[in-house]
Amino acid sequence: MIFNGVCMRKSFASLLLAGTVLSAPAYAAAKKPAPPPPDPRISVLEQQLRDVQQQLAEIKGSQGQNDYSAAVVDLKRSTSSQYADINNRFDAQTRVGLDNGRLTFASANGAFTLSLRSLIQFDYGYFAQGKNPTGVDLNSGSNFRRAQFGFVGTAWKDWSYNFTYDFGGNGTEKNGYIYYAYLQYDGFGPLHIRGGAIAPFAGIEDATGSGDLLFLERPSVTDIARNVAGSPGREGIDVFVQGDTYLLSAAYTGKKTTDAATFDEQSAVVTRASWLPVSTSDVKWLVDANLSHVFHLADTAPNAGANFFSFSNGPEVAVDASKTVNTGNIDAKRVTEFGFESAATYAGLYAQGGWFRFDVERRTAVPDPNFDGWYAALTYSLTGEEHQYDPTTASFRGLRPANPLGSQGGWGAWEVKARYSDINLDYLPLAAAASGGIAGGKQDVWTVGLNWYPTNGIRFALDYDNISVNHINAPATDITASAIALRTQVSL
């Protein structure tokens, strides 16, 4: 009995334990245990997170209103100030350039500039001479026609200057002489005043720069005309008005810087009027008139009782300095020159021509002589470039190659040319000198040639000249010759 009781108590305990184990999951599912107490460190972290979120929200709100934060704006302002300061420092420095190979300096405000300039022309010529009289032997050879160095620029904004020295020459080089040395005031708008050793405006061909000449030399008639009272190195003062389509000039001139010593030097006026009546993208036409008047000839000695003037020129090939036409000294009181020229360009064609007359008022009772001459020239650009009009001189410039040699497919600019030149220095040539006759000769020159501009600043010019000089009073002194000449030119 006791055994059975014990067994029954063990069985009951086992059943109770099994029921407890089996019912634990159901109880846990019905009721979760209570959470542990909060950790104070977690609360601190949560507060810090909320503070950061609040700051981010404020930044986003500021960006939404201004697009940029205050810090970014301040940074931009600081950077802009630094940039402006750097620019101001650069602007205060002298500017140095090398445009087209010409070294140029300019002050920060542009009031002062200085450019170095040079023009080198080296010629070689050969004469094939005809049946010339004894003693006439035109020189074949070479020389530096021009070897110019100088500087040009502006000063105090309204002033400009030019100083150029030349070591070249006609037939032979020189030791150097003042070619230009002038100061010019430009503060009166289109009115300019220039004084010093100048080249007063005396026609289209005269005003064409030496580096822009179509042929190696100017026609004889224009060379004679410009030397009456003008040409480079002429000391004087020039007042001129210049615009895009016009130029009016009046100059008072004296001796040249290369003239021999005189007593009471020559005094003269040189005037010119140019107008461009047609100026379109395709066509330009220029008309021109000039007049020079020498009202006092240079005295050859103190209290000289006579004054003399002469006209002369060479064969238009400057390796020879001979005077193939020459009036000799004319006892004169006053000398007047006037002429008319015109030039036009259309596409690759360029034409230019002129006529000039020279009148001499003698001191004696014999008739007053007069002389005249003319020229006509035509060129054609094989590569299509045009001669550009230069309003500062009322003349046309040489070609500027569109495709310089060395560029892709570039061979520079090529131009063919032809010219006829006539000068007549005869006046009553069959009369005796005592009766007023002057046998200076009549010269005609035909020229054809080719110009090549491989790039700006470099040029090669080839001329062939047929020269004929006639003396109606003395046929035995006539001159005939052919010449071929080549020029190599560098200009900066």
C-alpha positions as CSV (number, residue, x, y, z in Angstrom):
1,M,0.0,0.0,0.0
2,I,2.8,2.3,1.0
3,F,4.6,1.5,-2.3
4,N,1.5,2.1,-4.3
5,G,1.1,5.6,-2.7
6,V,4.6,6.6,-3.3
7,C,4.2,5.6,-7.0
8,M,1.0,7.5,-7.4
9,R,2.6,10.7,-5.9
10,K,5.5,10.5,-8.4
11,S,3.2,9.9,-11.3
12,F,1.1,13.0,-10.3
13,A,4.3,15.2,-10.0
14,S,5.4,14.0,-13.4
15,L,2.1,14.9,-15.0
16,L,2.1,18.3,-13.4
17,L,5.7,19.1,-14.6
18,A,4.8,18.0,-18.2
19,G,1.8,20.3,-18.2
20,T,3.8,23.2,-17.0
21,V,6.4,22.7,-19.8
22,L,3.8,22.2,-22.5
23,S,1.9,25.4,-21.5
24,A,4.9,27.8,-21.2
25,P,5.0,28.8,-24.9
26,A,1.3,29.5,-25.0
27,Y,1.7,31.8,-22.0
28,A,4.7,33.6,-23.4
29,A,2.7,34.2,-26.6
30,A,-0.2,35.6,-24.6
31,K,2.0,38.0,-22.4
32,K,5.4,39.7,-23.2
33,P,7.9,40.2,-20.4
34,A,8.4,43.8,-19.2
35,P,11.2,45.8,-20.9
36,P,14.4,46.5,-18.9
37,P,14.9,50.0,-17.5
38,P,16.2,52.7,-20.1
39,D,20.0,53.4,-20.4
40,P,20.7,57.1,-19.8
41,R,23.5,57.0,-22.4
42,I,20.9,56.2,-25.1
43,S,18.9,59.3,-24.3
44,V,22.0,61.5,-24.7
45,L,22.7,60.1,-28.1
46,E,19.1,60.5,-29.2
47,Q,19.2,64.2,-28.2
48,Q,22.4,64.7,-30.1
49,L,20.9,63.2,-33.2
50,R,17.8,65.4,-32.9
51,D,20.1,68.5,-32.7
52,V,22.0,67.5,-35.8
53,Q,18.8,67.0,-37.7
54,Q,17.6,70.4,-36.6
55,Q,20.8,72.0,-37.9
56,L,20.5,70.2,-41.2
57,A,17.0,71.5,-41.6
58,E,18.1,75.1,-41.0
59,I,20.9,74.8,-43.6
60,K,18.5,73.3,-46.1
61,G,16.0,76.1,-45.4
62,S,18.7,78.7,-46.0
63,Q,19.8,77.1,-49.3
64,G,16.2,77.0,-50.4
65,Q,15.8,80.8,-49.9
66,N,19.2,82.1,-51.2
67,D,20.5,79.3,-53.5
68,Y,23.9,79.7,-51.8
69,S,25.0,79.6,-48.2
70,A,26.5,82.6,-46.6
71,A,29.8,80.9,-46.4
72,V,29.8,80.3,-50.2
73,V,28.8,83.9,-50.8
74,D,31.6,85.2,-48.6
75,L,34.1,82.9,-50.4
76,K,33.0,84.3,-53.8
77,R,33.4,87.8,-52.6
78,S,36.8,87.2,-51.3
79,T,37.9,85.4,-54.5
80,S,36.4,88.2,-56.7
81,S,38.4,90.8,-54.8
82,Q,41.6,88.8,-55.2
83,Y,40.9,88.4,-58.9
84,A,40.3,92.1,-59.4
85,D,43.5,92.9,-57.5
86,I,45.5,90.6,-59.7
87,N,44.0,92.2,-62.8
88,N,44.8,95.7,-61.6
89,R,48.4,94.7,-61.0
90,F,48.6,93.3,-64.5
91,D,46.9,96.3,-66.0
92,A,49.5,98.6,-64.3
93,Q,52.4,96.9,-66.1
94,T,53.9,97.9,-69.5
95,R,52.5,95.7,-72.3
96,V,55.0,94.1,-74.7
97,G,53.9,92.7,-78.1
98,L,55.4,91.3,-81.3
99,D,52.6,92.0,-83.8
100,N,53.7,91.0,-87.3
101,G,57.3,90.7,-86.0
102,R,57.4,94.4,-84.8
103,L,58.4,94.8,-81.2
104,T,56.0,97.1,-79.5
105,F,55.7,98.6,-76.0
106,A,52.6,100.3,-74.5
107,S,51.9,101.9,-71.2
108,A,49.1,100.6,-69.0
109,N,46.7,103.4,-69.9
110,G,47.7,103.4,-73.6
111,A,49.0,107.0,-73.5
112,F,52.5,106.0,-74.4
113,T,53.6,103.5,-77.1
114,L,56.8,102.7,-78.9
115,S,57.3,100.4,-81.9
116,L,60.6,99.5,-83.5
117,R,60.5,99.6,-87.3
118,S,62.8,98.6,-90.1
119,L,62.8,98.3,-93.9
120,I,65.5,96.5,-95.8
121,Q,65.5,96.5,-99.6
122,F,68.4,94.8,-101.4
123,D,68.5,95.2,-105.2
124,Y,70.4,93.4,-107.9
125,G,70.2,94.8,-111.5
126,Y,71.7,94.0,-114.9
127,F,71.7,96.3,-117.9
128,A,71.8,95.0,-121.5
129,Q,72.9,98.2,-123.2
130,G,72.1,99.3,-126.8
131,K,74.0,101.7,-129.1
132,N,74.8,104.2,-126.4
133,P,77.2,107.1,-126.9
134,T,80.7,107.0,-125.7
135,G,81.0,107.5,-122.0
136,V,77.5,106.2,-121.2
137,D,77.8,102.9,-119.4
138,L,74.9,102.0,-117.1
139,N,76.1,100.2,-114.1
140,S,75.1,96.5,-113.4
141,G,75.5,95.4,-109.8
142,S,73.8,95.5,-106.4
143,N,73.1,97.8,-103.6
144,F,70.9,98.3,-100.5
145,R,68.3,100.7,-101.9
146,R,66.9,101.2,-98.4
147,A,68.2,100.2,-95.0
148,Q,66.0,102.0,-92.6
149,F,65.8,101.6,-88.8
150,G,63.7,103.6,-86.4
151,F,60.9,103.9,-83.9
152,V,57.4,105.3,-84.0
153,G,54.7,105.7,-81.3
154,T,52.5,108.0,-79.2
155,A,53.2,110.2,-76.2
156,W,50.7,111.7,-73.7
157,K,47.9,110.2,-75.8
158,D,47.5,113.1,-78.2
159,W,51.1,113.2,-79.6
160,S,52.8,110.9,-82.0
161,Y,56.3,110.7,-83.3
162,N,58.5,109.1,-85.9
163,F,62.3,108.8,-86.0
164,T,63.8,106.8,-88.9
165,Y,67.4,106.7,-90.1
166,D,68.3,105.4,-93.6
167,F,71.7,103.9,-94.6
168,G,70.6,102.9,-98.2
169,G,70.9,104.9,-101.4
170,N,70.6,105.2,-105.1
171,G,73.5,103.5,-106.8
172,T,75.5,103.3,-103.6
173,E,74.9,103.0,-99.9
174,K,75.2,106.0,-97.6
175,N,76.7,106.6,-94.2
176,G,73.2,107.3,-92.9
177,Y,70.9,110.3,-92.9
178,I,67.7,111.4,-91.2
179,Y,64.8,110.0,-93.2
180,Y,62.0,111.0,-90.7
181,A,62.3,112.9,-87.5
182,Y,59.0,114.6,-86.6
183,L,56.5,115.2,-83.8
184,Q,52.8,115.3,-84.5
185,Y,49.8,116.6,-82.5
186,D,46.6,114.7,-83.0
187,G,44.4,116.3,-80.3
188,F,42.2,118.3,-82.7
189,G,40.3,115.3,-84.0
190,P,40.6,115.0,-87.8
191,L,43.1,117.9,-87.9
192,H,46.7,117.0,-87.4
193,I,49.9,119.1,-87.2
194,R,53.3,117.6,-88.0
195,G,56.7,119.2,-87.8
196,G,60.3,118.3,-88.2
197,A,61.9,116.2,-91.0
198,I,58.8,115.1,-92.8
199,A,57.5,113.9,-96.1
200,P,54.7,116.3,-97.0
201,F,51.8,114.8,-98.9
202,A,52.4,115.3,-102.6
203,G,50.3,112.8,-104.5
204,I,49.2,109.1,-104.5
205,E,52.5,107.6,-105.7
206,D,54.4,110.0,-103.4
207,A,52.3,109.0,-100.3
208,T,52.6,105.3,-101.1
209,G,55.1,103.8,-98.6
210,S,58.4,102.6,-99.9
211,G,57.6,99.1,-98.8
212,D,54.3,99.2,-100.7
213,L,55.5,100.4,-104.1
214,L,54.3,98.2,-107.0
215,F,57.6,98.6,-108.9
216,L,61.1,98.9,-107.7
217,E,61.2,102.6,-108.3
218,R,58.6,105.3,-108.7
219,P,57.9,106.7,-112.2
220,S,60.4,109.4,-113.2
221,V,57.8,112.1,-113.4
222,T,56.5,111.5,-109.8
223,D,60.0,111.2,-108.5
224,I,60.8,114.6,-110.0
225,A,57.6,116.1,-108.7
226,R,58.0,115.0,-105.1
227,N,61.6,116.4,-105.0
228,V,60.6,119.9,-106.0
229,A,59.6,120.7,-102.4
230,G,58.8,117.5,-100.7
231,S,60.1,113.9,-100.3
232,P,61.3,112.3,-97.1
233,G,63.8,114.3,-95.0
234,R,62.2,117.6,-96.0
235,E,62.3,120.0,-93.1
236,G,59.1,121.8,-92.5
237,I,55.6,121.8,-91.0
238,D,52.5,120.1,-92.4
239,V,48.8,120.7,-91.4
240,F,46.4,118.2,-92.7
241,V,42.8,117.0,-92.3
242,Q,42.2,113.3,-92.8
243,G,39.1,111.1,-92.8
244,D,37.9,107.8,-94.2
245,T,37.3,109.2,-97.7
246,Y,39.3,112.4,-97.8
247,L,42.7,114.0,-97.1
248,L,43.5,117.8,-97.4
249,S,47.1,118.9,-96.7
250,A,49.1,122.1,-96.7
251,A,52.8,122.2,-95.8
252,Y,55.5,124.8,-95.5
253,T,58.9,123.3,-96.4
254,G,62.6,124.2,-96.5
255,K,65.7,122.3,-97.3
256,K,66.3,118.5,-97.1
257,T,68.4,116.9,-94.4
258,T,70.8,115.7,-97.2
259,D,71.1,119.1,-98.9
260,A,74.5,120.8,-99.1
261,A,75.0,123.9,-97.1
262,T,73.1,126.9,-98.5
263,F,72.6,130.5,-97.6
264,D,69.0,131.3,-97.0
265,E,67.5,128.0,-97.8
266,Q,64.6,127.2,-100.1
267,S,61.1,128.1,-99.1
268,A,58.0,126.5,-100.6
269,V,54.5,125.3,-100.0
270,V,53.2,121.8,-100.8
271,T,49.4,121.1,-101.0
272,R,47.3,118.1,-101.8
273,A,43.6,117.2,-102.0
274,S,42.4,113.5,-102.2
275,W,38.9,112.1,-102.3
276,L,37.5,108.6,-102.5
277,P,34.2,109.1,-104.3
278,V,33.5,105.4,-104.6
279,S,34.1,103.0,-101.7
280,T,32.3,99.7,-101.7
281,S,33.3,96.2,-100.8
282,D,34.1,95.5,-104.5
283,V,35.2,98.8,-105.9
284,K,37.3,101.7,-104.7
285,W,38.2,104.8,-106.8
286,L,40.5,107.6,-105.6
287,V,41.1,111.0,-107.3
288,D,43.9,113.3,-106.3
289,A,45.4,116.8,-107.1
290,N,48.5,118.3,-105.8
291,L,50.5,121.6,-106.2
292,S,53.9,122.7,-105.0
293,H,55.2,126.2,-105.3
294,V,58.8,127.3,-104.5
295,F,58.6,131.1,-103.9
296,H,62.2,131.4,-102.8
297,L,65.1,129.3,-104.2
298,A,68.1,128.6,-102.0
299,D,71.0,131.0,-102.3
300,T,74.2,129.4,-103.4
301,A,76.3,132.0,-101.6
302,P,75.8,135.0,-99.4
303,N,74.1,137.8,-101.3
304,A,73.9,135.6,-104.3
305,G,72.8,137.4,-107.4
306,A,71.4,134.3,-109.0
307,N,69.4,131.2,-108.0
308,F,69.3,127.9,-109.9
309,F,67.0,125.0,-110.1
310,S,67.3,121.7,-112.1
311,F,65.2,118.7,-113.0
312,S,66.7,115.3,-113.5
313,N,66.1,111.6,-113.1
314,G,67.6,108.1,-113.8
315,P,66.6,104.9,-115.6
316,E,64.2,103.8,-112.9
317,V,66.6,101.0,-111.8
318,A,68.4,102.3,-108.7
319,V,71.6,100.2,-108.9
320,D,72.7,102.9,-111.3
321,A,72.9,106.5,-110.2
322,S,73.2,108.0,-113.6
323,K,71.0,110.9,-114.6
324,T,69.7,109.8,-118.0
325,V,67.5,113.0,-118.4
326,N,68.8,116.3,-117.0
327,T,67.9,120.0,-117.6
328,G,71.1,121.3,-115.9
329,N,70.9,124.4,-113.8
330,I,68.2,126.9,-114.8
331,D,68.5,130.5,-113.6
332,A,65.1,130.7,-111.9
333,K,63.1,133.0,-109.7
334,R,60.1,130.7,-108.8
335,V,59.1,127.1,-109.6
336,T,55.6,125.6,-109.7
337,E,54.6,121.9,-110.0
338,F,51.1,120.6,-110.2
339,G,49.6,117.2,-111.1
340,F,46.6,115.0,-111.1
341,E,46.4,111.3,-110.2
342,S,43.8,108.6,-109.9
343,A,43.7,105.0,-108.7
344,A,41.1,102.3,-108.6
345,T,40.8,98.7,-107.5
346,Y,38.3,96.0,-108.5
347,A,38.7,92.5,-107.2
348,G,42.2,91.5,-108.1
349,L,42.7,94.4,-110.6
350,Y,44.5,97.6,-109.7
351,A,45.1,100.6,-111.9
352,Q,46.8,103.9,-111.2
353,G,48.0,106.8,-113.4
354,G,48.9,110.5,-113.3
355,W,50.0,113.6,-115.2
356,F,52.3,116.3,-114.0
357,R,53.6,119.7,-115.2
358,F,56.5,121.9,-114.1
359,D,56.7,125.7,-114.7
360,V,59.8,127.8,-114.1
361,E,59.7,131.6,-113.9
362,R,63.1,132.8,-115.0
363,R,65.0,135.8,-113.6
364,T,66.1,136.8,-117.2
365,A,64.0,138.0,-120.1
366,V,64.2,134.7,-122.1
367,P,61.0,132.5,-122.3
368,D,59.9,130.7,-119.2
369,P,60.2,126.9,-119.7
370,N,57.8,124.2,-118.8
371,F,58.0,120.4,-118.8
372,D,55.6,117.6,-118.3
373,G,55.2,113.8,-118.0
374,W,52.8,111.0,-117.2
375,Y,52.5,107.4,-116.2
376,A,50.0,104.5,-116.2
377,A,50.2,101.2,-114.3
378,L,48.1,98.1,-114.1
379,T,48.4,95.0,-111.8
380,Y,46.5,91.8,-111.4
381,S,46.6,89.5,-108.4
382,L,46.9,85.9,-109.5
383,T,45.9,84.7,-106.0
384,G,42.8,86.9,-105.5
385,E,44.1,89.4,-102.9
386,E,43.2,93.1,-103.2
387,H,45.1,96.3,-102.6
388,Q,43.6,97.8,-99.4
389,Y,43.0,101.5,-99.2
390,D,44.9,103.3,-96.5
391,P,43.0,106.5,-95.4
392,T,45.9,107.8,-93.3
393,T,47.9,108.5,-96.5
394,A,45.1,108.4,-99.2
395,S,46.9,105.7,-101.1
396,F,46.8,101.9,-101.6
397,R,48.9,99.3,-99.8
398,G,50.7,96.3,-101.2
399,L,49.1,92.9,-101.1
400,R,48.7,91.0,-97.9
401,P,48.7,87.2,-98.6
402,A,45.5,85.4,-97.6
403,N,47.4,82.1,-97.4
404,P,51.0,82.7,-96.4
405,L,53.8,80.4,-97.4
406,G,54.0,77.6,-94.8
407,S,50.3,77.5,-94.1
408,Q,48.3,74.5,-95.4
409,G,48.2,74.9,-99.1
410,G,49.6,78.4,-98.9
411,W,52.0,79.9,-101.5
412,G,51.6,83.6,-100.5
413,A,50.3,86.3,-102.8
414,W,51.4,86.6,-106.5
415,E,50.9,89.6,-108.7
416,V,51.7,90.5,-112.3
417,K,52.3,94.1,-113.3
418,A,52.9,96.5,-116.2
419,R,53.7,100.2,-116.4
420,Y,54.5,103.0,-118.9
421,S,56.4,106.0,-117.8
422,D,57.2,109.2,-119.7
423,I,59.1,112.4,-118.8
424,N,59.9,115.2,-121.2
425,L,62.6,117.7,-120.1
426,D,62.9,119.4,-123.4
427,Y,61.9,123.0,-123.9
428,L,62.7,124.6,-127.3
429,P,65.5,122.0,-127.6
430,L,66.5,123.3,-131.1
431,A,67.0,126.8,-129.8
432,A,70.3,128.0,-128.2
433,A,70.5,128.2,-124.4
434,A,70.9,131.9,-124.7
435,S,67.5,132.0,-126.4
436,G,65.9,129.9,-123.7
437,G,66.4,126.4,-125.2
438,I,66.7,123.5,-122.8
439,A,67.6,120.0,-124.1
440,G,67.1,117.8,-121.0
441,G,65.9,114.8,-123.0
442,K,62.8,112.7,-123.3
443,Q,62.7,109.3,-121.5
444,D,60.2,106.5,-122.0
445,V,60.3,103.3,-119.9
446,W,58.2,100.2,-120.3
447,T,58.2,97.9,-117.3
448,V,56.7,94.5,-116.8
449,G,57.2,92.3,-113.8
450,L,56.1,90.0,-111.0
451,N,55.6,90.5,-107.3
452,W,55.6,87.7,-104.7
453,Y,54.6,88.2,-101.1
454,P,55.3,84.9,-99.4
455,T,54.1,86.3,-96.1
456,N,53.5,89.7,-94.4
457,G,56.7,91.6,-94.2
458,I,58.6,89.7,-96.9
459,R,58.5,90.5,-100.6
460,F,60.3,89.6,-103.8
461,A,59.9,91.9,-106.8
462,L,61.2,91.2,-110.4
463,D,61.1,94.0,-112.9
464,Y,62.1,94.1,-116.6
465,D,62.6,97.6,-118.0
466,N,62.9,98.8,-121.6
467,I,64.5,102.2,-121.5
468,S,64.7,104.8,-124.3
469,V,66.1,108.3,-124.0
470,N,65.9,110.7,-127.0
471,H,67.5,114.1,-127.6
472,I,65.9,115.7,-130.6
473,N,68.7,118.3,-130.8
474,A,71.5,115.6,-130.6
475,P,70.4,112.1,-131.7
476,A,74.0,110.8,-131.2
477,T,73.5,111.2,-127.5
478,D,70.4,109.0,-127.4
479,I,70.4,106.0,-124.9
480,T,68.7,102.7,-125.2
481,A,68.9,99.8,-122.8
482,S,67.1,96.9,-121.3
483,A,67.4,96.0,-117.6
484,I,66.3,93.3,-115.3
485,A,66.3,93.9,-111.5
486,L,65.3,91.8,-108.5
487,R,64.5,93.2,-105.1
488,T,64.5,91.3,-101.8
489,Q,62.5,93.1,-99.1
490,V,62.0,92.7,-95.4
491,S,59.8,95.1,-93.5
492,L,58.9,95.1,-89.8
